[in-house]
Amino acid sequence: MYNWSTDTTELQKHPEQYTVWKLEQLLNYGLNGNKIPEKELKKYLNLLNIDPNTRRFLKLLLYENIDTY
């Protein structure tokens, strides 16, 4: 993952914020061969700044029934 607009060394000092930022980057700009850990995605899904349709699709994949989240 390449990002020139964010100081990732400073962001890594705050693990939860860094994880949310990294998940957003991967989902919005491409995985580049990386895999997203399911456990992290479930934990932070509601905090991510992503397209509502993407969020709904991810919930469908993660929970198999959108009403159970």
Backbone bond lengths (Angstrom), bond angles and torsions (degrees), N, CA, C in turn:
res aa  C-N    CA-C-N  psi(-1)  N-CA   C-N-CA  omega(-1)  CA-C   N-CA-C  phi
1 M - - - 1.444 - - 1.526 107.24 -
2 Y 1.314 115.25 133.98 1.456 121.70 -179.68 1.512 109.50 -116.05
3 N 1.326 116.88 130.17 1.452 120.14 177.65 1.521 108.22 -147.45
4 W 1.324 115.48 120.30 1.454 120.05 -178.43 1.515 112.20 -100.82
5 S 1.298 119.23 -10.89 1.456 120.92 -173.85 1.525 114.02 -98.80
6 T 1.313 117.87 0.02 1.461 121.08 -177.17 1.523 109.70 -128.51
7 D 1.320 116.32 134.34 1.463 121.38 175.97 1.524 107.97 -82.04
8 T 1.315 116.37 92.64 1.461 120.35 -174.89 1.527 112.49 -69.17
9 T 1.326 118.44 -27.41 1.469 118.99 178.59 1.523 110.58 -65.96
10 E 1.329 116.71 -38.20 1.468 120.69 177.06 1.527 110.25 -71.28
11 L 1.322 116.87 -39.66 1.460 121.64 -178.97 1.531 111.79 -66.73
12 Q 1.316 117.15 -31.42 1.471 120.56 -179.47 1.523 112.61 -67.95
13 K 1.300 117.92 -14.53 1.462 121.29 176.56 1.528 111.49 -71.21
14 H 1.335 116.09 -15.16 1.460 122.99 178.23 1.524 107.39 -120.13
15 P 1.340 117.41 89.03 1.470 121.66 -170.29 1.530 115.40 -55.49
16 E 1.321 118.35 -41.43 1.462 119.68 -177.53 1.527 110.84 -69.00
17 Q 1.323 117.21 -43.61 1.465 120.62 177.92 1.526 110.75 -63.89
18 Y 1.322 116.54 -38.99 1.459 120.46 179.29 1.524 110.65 -64.89
19 T 1.312 117.43 -42.02 1.462 121.39 179.60 1.521 111.10 -63.08
20 V 1.326 117.06 -44.63 1.466 120.98 178.26 1.529 109.62 -62.74
21 W 1.319 117.88 -45.09 1.460 121.89 179.80 1.533 110.46 -60.95
22 K 1.319 116.38 -45.42 1.462 120.58 -178.04 1.538 111.21 -64.30
23 L 1.330 117.00 -42.86 1.464 120.35 177.60 1.525 110.89 -61.31
24 E 1.330 116.78 -42.96 1.462 120.37 178.24 1.523 110.92 -60.99
25 Q 1.320 116.72 -43.72 1.461 120.76 179.81 1.519 111.16 -62.00
26 L 1.327 116.26 -44.59 1.460 119.67 -179.36 1.519 111.75 -64.36
27 L 1.316 117.08 -41.51 1.464 120.58 -178.06 1.530 112.23 -73.97
28 N 1.312 117.40 -38.39 1.458 120.69 -175.83 1.526 113.96 -83.42
29 Y 1.335 117.64 -29.64 1.466 119.80 -172.27 1.521 114.17 -120.60
30 G 1.312 118.48 2.08 1.454 120.69 175.80 1.510 112.84 111.95
31 L 1.295 115.11 149.46 1.459 121.40 -175.65 1.526 113.01 -84.10
32 N 1.320 118.61 -24.05 1.467 122.53 -178.67 1.519 112.21 51.54
33 G 1.309 117.11 41.32 1.462 121.21 177.96 1.518 114.20 84.68
34 N 1.318 118.15 -3.98 1.467 121.65 178.54 1.522 110.12 -83.74
35 K 1.311 114.99 156.91 1.459 120.60 173.65 1.520 108.21 -113.49
36 I 1.321 115.66 145.28 1.458 120.87 178.65 1.520 108.23 -94.44
37 P 1.334 117.83 124.17 1.462 119.76 177.16 1.532 110.76 -62.48
38 E 1.316 115.52 127.07 1.465 121.49 -177.22 1.522 111.74 -58.52
39 K 1.313 116.33 -40.05 1.459 120.85 -178.25 1.536 111.13 -62.12
40 E 1.342 116.97 -43.34 1.462 120.60 178.35 1.517 111.29 -66.62
41 L 1.316 116.54 -41.51 1.459 120.30 -179.38 1.519 111.13 -62.38
42 K 1.321 117.38 -43.23 1.467 120.74 178.23 1.532 110.87 -63.49
43 K 1.327 116.10 -40.10 1.463 120.75 -176.57 1.531 111.95 -67.09
44 Y 1.326 116.90 -40.34 1.462 120.46 -172.06 1.525 114.38 -108.45
45 L 1.309 119.12 5.73 1.463 121.62 -174.31 1.524 112.71 -56.23
46 N 1.309 117.90 -40.81 1.464 120.68 -178.17 1.531 113.07 -74.03
47 L 1.331 118.00 -14.78 1.458 121.82 179.44 1.522 112.80 -93.37
48 L 1.323 117.28 -12.73 1.459 121.17 -174.11 1.523 111.66 -75.08
49 N 1.325 114.34 140.70 1.455 121.39 176.12 1.530 107.89 -93.11
50 I 1.337 115.59 83.44 1.459 121.87 -177.70 1.521 109.75 -131.77
51 D 1.316 115.97 166.43 1.453 122.89 178.70 1.536 109.74 -57.92
52 P 1.326 118.27 136.38 1.473 120.96 -179.86 1.530 113.57 -57.27
53 N 1.330 117.16 -36.76 1.465 119.38 178.64 1.528 111.37 -68.23
54 T 1.322 116.63 -36.16 1.466 120.59 176.02 1.519 110.13 -64.44
55 R 1.340 116.26 -43.47 1.464 120.75 179.24 1.538 110.53 -60.72
56 R 1.321 115.85 -44.18 1.474 120.53 179.81 1.530 110.83 -63.05
57 F 1.327 116.78 -41.90 1.458 121.16 178.61 1.531 111.16 -64.50
58 L 1.319 116.83 -42.71 1.467 120.16 178.66 1.522 111.02 -64.02
59 K 1.325 117.27 -39.71 1.465 120.17 177.15 1.520 110.63 -63.12
60 L 1.322 116.42 -38.82 1.456 120.45 177.19 1.527 110.99 -62.31
61 L 1.334 116.52 -42.63 1.464 120.47 178.81 1.528 112.41 -68.53
62 L 1.328 115.50 -41.71 1.464 119.93 -175.52 1.522 113.32 -74.65
63 Y 1.304 116.43 -38.80 1.452 119.82 -171.97 1.523 114.14 -111.02
64 E 1.326 117.47 -8.35 1.463 124.69 177.82 1.521 113.40 64.35
65 N 1.307 117.78 -13.50 1.453 122.19 175.78 1.515 106.49 -147.51
66 I 1.298 118.07 112.87 1.456 122.33 -173.03 1.529 112.66 -59.94
67 D 1.312 117.72 -27.17 1.462 120.45 -178.51 1.522 113.21 -72.94
68 T 1.335 119.19 -10.98 1.464 121.00 -175.19 1.510 113.99 -93.97
69 Y 1.299 119.73 -0.86 1.465 119.97 -179.42 1.487 108.74 -83.06
